Amino acid sequence: MDFIPIPVQPVISSLHYEQWRIETFRIKFLLSERILTEIRKLSRQPNWYEDPIVAATYIDRVNDCFISIKKFHALFGVLPQIGDRLYNEDTGMIIQDRSIDGNLMTITFTLSL
């Protein structure tokens, strides 16, 4: 599954795209305070959470995380757990938290460095 160019979202809210699905569940991502602090430092705009350049970089990384989750699920039949590192063991993002909403059919992963 390749990344499909989609408009950049503010990084302070949940990141989600219609293509991010596993079976019938929508996959959403939240960025931890640690990542948001790093984004704020990198941005040169007062509204750092909407900086399209920095946001695009992190959305690309989150898309890599989604691909990693999808491959993990296809291989093992389960989702990664809290503490698992996604897409690269040394420099990938780590799952800080995971929540499942059965009513909305949504799984939200909070990612950290």
Secondary structure, DSSP 4 states (H G I P E B T S, - for coil): -PPPP-----TTS-B--TT-EETTEEEEEEE-HHHHHHHHHH--SSSGGG-HHHHHHHHHHHHHHHHHHHHHHHHHSSPPPTTPEES-TTTSEEEEEEEEETTTTEEEEEEE-
